[in-house]
Amino acid sequence: MAERIGLYGGTFDPVHHGHLILARDAIEHLSLDQLRFIPARVSPHRLHEPPRVDARHRVEMLRLAIASDARFVLDEYELQRQEPSFTIDTVEHIQAAHPQARLYLLLGADQLARFHTWHRFEELRSVITFVVFNRAVGAEDLLGAAYPTLGRRVDISSTELRKRVASGRSIRYLVPDAVADYIGHHQLYREESSSPSTQPR
């Protein structure tokens, strides 16, 4: 039987329990053998909005968050690229390593309006199954029957977490304890209103 691999990309700035709950939901509903968390260095759709902290912190927080689940895998491929990360390039990289696998790309319902503009979209659609997190109200109307949908909604966002840290509020229970401790130890996100980090990503 072909291996089933889920791909979950994002900045994970920071990773939180919402990411992990949705990832576990995907594993269970899609019978995935593994789910690869793929932190982006530079998203081609967010060139004006780079991550708030540099890649080494985001990778370490992800590593801490997924350490206890053997089917969660950290994939640093996009961080090793100097140019913006196009999804088709990442998919081809994984295909080369897992030529017989069935690949599933997880994305939020909020991305549906623009994802047909993605680089080499038609080619991408022919080699991978899109799976949509139905997080947005009314997303069912956008989806129709075009793509498989995971219906769970988790109301946690990385933006909210950064604002909570910057204002001195707790993020306990919103992120794994190890991630909360890491953020506190390294004093990340304390200046949410300041300019984004200019360190290499």
C-alpha positions as CSV (number, residue, x, y, z in Angstrom):
1,M,0.0,0.0,0.0
2,A,1.3,3.4,-0.9
3,E,2.6,5.6,1.9
4,R,0.3,8.5,2.7
5,I,2.0,11.8,3.6
6,G,0.5,15.1,4.7
7,L,2.2,18.4,4.0
8,Y,1.5,21.3,6.4
9,G,3.3,24.5,5.5
10,G,3.3,27.9,7.3
11,T,5.5,30.3,9.2
12,F,4.6,28.7,12.6
13,D,5.4,32.0,14.3
14,P,4.8,30.5,16.8
15,V,3.5,27.0,16.5
16,H,0.4,26.5,18.8
17,H,-2.1,23.9,19.9
18,G,-4.4,24.9,17.0
19,H,-1.7,23.7,14.6
20,L,-1.3,20.4,16.5
21,I,-5.0,19.7,16.8
22,L,-5.6,20.2,13.1
23,A,-2.6,18.1,12.3
24,R,-3.8,15.2,14.4
25,D,-7.2,15.6,12.9
26,A,-5.7,15.3,9.4
27,I,-3.7,12.1,10.4
28,E,-6.9,10.5,11.7
29,H,-9.3,11.4,9.0
30,L,-6.8,10.8,6.1
31,S,-5.1,7.8,7.6
32,L,-1.7,9.4,7.1
33,D,1.5,7.6,7.8
34,Q,3.2,10.9,8.5
35,L,2.5,14.6,8.6
36,R,5.4,16.9,7.7
37,F,5.5,20.4,9.2
38,I,7.3,22.6,6.7
39,P,8.2,26.0,8.1
40,A,8.6,28.7,5.4
41,R,11.6,31.0,5.1
42,V,9.9,33.4,2.7
43,S,6.4,33.0,1.5
44,P,5.9,34.4,-2.1
45,H,2.4,35.7,-0.9
46,R,3.8,37.4,2.2
47,L,7.0,39.1,1.0
48,H,5.8,42.3,2.8
49,E,5.1,40.4,6.0
50,P,8.2,38.3,7.0
51,P,8.1,36.2,10.2
52,R,8.5,38.0,13.5
53,V,11.4,35.8,14.6
54,D,14.1,34.1,12.7
55,A,14.1,30.6,11.4
56,R,16.2,29.0,14.1
57,H,13.7,29.9,16.8
58,R,10.7,28.8,14.8
59,V,12.4,25.5,14.0
60,E,13.2,24.8,17.6
61,M,9.7,25.6,18.8
62,L,8.3,23.2,16.2
63,R,10.8,20.6,17.3
64,L,9.7,20.9,20.9
65,A,6.0,20.9,20.0
66,I,6.0,17.7,17.9
67,A,8.6,15.7,19.8
68,S,6.1,13.3,21.4
69,D,4.4,12.2,18.2
70,A,6.3,9.8,16.0
71,R,4.1,10.6,12.9
72,F,4.9,14.3,13.1
73,V,8.0,15.2,11.1
74,L,9.9,18.5,10.9
75,D,11.0,19.2,7.3
76,E,13.4,22.2,6.9
77,Y,13.6,22.0,3.1
78,E,12.1,25.5,2.5
79,L,14.4,27.1,5.1
80,Q,17.4,25.9,3.1
81,R,16.3,27.8,0.0
82,Q,17.4,31.3,-0.6
83,E,14.5,32.3,-2.9
84,P,10.8,32.4,-1.9
85,S,9.3,29.0,-1.3
86,F,6.9,27.8,-4.0
87,T,4.8,24.8,-3.0
88,I,5.5,22.9,-6.3
89,D,9.2,22.9,-5.5
90,T,8.6,21.5,-2.1
91,V,6.2,18.8,-3.5
92,E,8.8,17.8,-6.2
93,H,11.5,17.5,-3.5
94,I,9.3,15.2,-1.4
95,Q,8.2,13.2,-4.4
96,A,11.9,12.5,-5.2
97,A,12.4,11.0,-1.7
98,H,9.0,9.2,-1.7
99,P,8.2,8.4,-5.3
100,Q,5.3,6.0,-4.5
101,A,3.6,8.1,-1.8
102,R,0.3,9.8,-2.0
103,L,0.7,13.4,-1.0
104,Y,-1.9,15.6,0.7
105,L,-1.5,19.3,1.0
106,L,-3.2,20.9,4.0
107,L,-4.3,24.5,3.7
108,G,-6.7,26.9,5.4
109,A,-10.1,27.8,3.8
110,D,-8.9,31.5,3.8
111,Q,-6.4,30.6,1.1
112,L,-8.9,29.3,-1.4
113,A,-9.6,32.7,-3.0
114,R,-6.1,33.0,-4.2
115,F,-4.5,29.5,-4.4
116,H,-5.3,29.1,-8.1
117,T,-2.7,31.9,-8.6
118,W,0.0,29.7,-7.1
119,H,3.1,29.0,-9.2
120,R,2.5,26.1,-11.6
121,F,-0.9,25.5,-10.0
122,E,-2.4,23.2,-12.6
123,E,0.7,21.0,-12.4
124,L,0.6,21.0,-8.6
125,R,-3.1,20.1,-8.7
126,S,-2.4,17.0,-10.8
127,V,0.2,15.5,-8.4
128,I,-1.3,16.2,-5.0
129,T,-4.6,16.2,-3.1
130,F,-5.6,19.5,-1.6
131,V,-7.2,19.1,1.9
132,V,-8.9,22.2,3.3
133,F,-9.2,23.1,7.0
134,N,-12.7,24.6,7.1
135,R,-11.8,27.3,9.5
136,A,-13.7,30.2,7.9
137,V,-17.4,30.9,8.4
138,G,-19.2,30.3,5.0
139,A,-16.2,28.3,3.7
140,E,-18.6,25.5,2.7
141,D,-20.0,27.8,0.0
142,L,-16.5,28.3,-1.5
143,L,-15.6,24.7,-1.4
144,G,-18.5,22.9,-2.8
145,A,-17.4,19.3,-3.5
146,A,-14.1,20.2,-5.1
147,Y,-11.7,19.3,-2.2
148,P,-11.8,17.1,0.8
149,T,-12.5,19.1,4.0
150,L,-11.6,18.8,7.6
151,G,-14.4,20.4,9.5
152,R,-12.8,21.1,12.9
153,R,-12.4,24.8,13.9
154,V,-9.8,25.9,16.4
155,D,-9.9,29.5,17.4
156,I,-6.2,30.1,18.1
157,S,-3.9,32.2,15.9
158,S,-0.2,33.0,16.0
159,T,-1.1,36.7,15.6
160,E,-3.1,36.6,18.8
161,L,-0.3,34.8,20.6
162,R,2.3,37.4,19.6
163,K,0.0,40.2,20.8
164,R,-0.6,38.4,24.1
165,V,3.1,38.0,24.7
166,A,3.8,41.6,23.7
167,S,1.2,42.9,26.2
168,G,2.4,40.6,29.0
169,R,-0.5,38.2,29.0
170,S,-0.2,34.5,29.5
171,I,-0.1,32.0,26.6
172,R,-0.3,28.9,28.8
173,Y,-2.7,26.3,27.4
174,L,-2.6,27.9,24.0
175,V,0.8,26.5,23.2
176,P,2.7,23.4,24.5
177,D,4.4,24.1,27.8
178,A,7.8,23.6,26.2
179,V,7.0,26.2,23.6
180,A,5.8,28.7,26.2
181,D,9.0,28.2,28.2
182,Y,11.1,28.6,25.1
183,I,9.4,31.9,24.2
184,G,9.9,33.2,27.7
185,H,13.5,32.1,28.0
186,H,14.5,33.8,24.7
187,Q,12.1,36.7,25.3
188,L,10.5,36.3,21.9
189,Y,7.6,38.5,20.6
190,R,8.1,41.1,23.4
191,E,8.1,44.0,20.9
192,E,5.3,43.0,18.5
193,S,5.0,46.6,17.3
194,S,8.7,46.8,16.3
195,S,10.1,46.1,12.9
196,P,10.4,42.4,11.9
197,S,13.7,40.7,12.5
198,T,16.2,41.3,9.7
199,Q,18.3,38.2,10.5
200,P,18.6,35.7,7.7
201,R,15.7,33.2,7.5
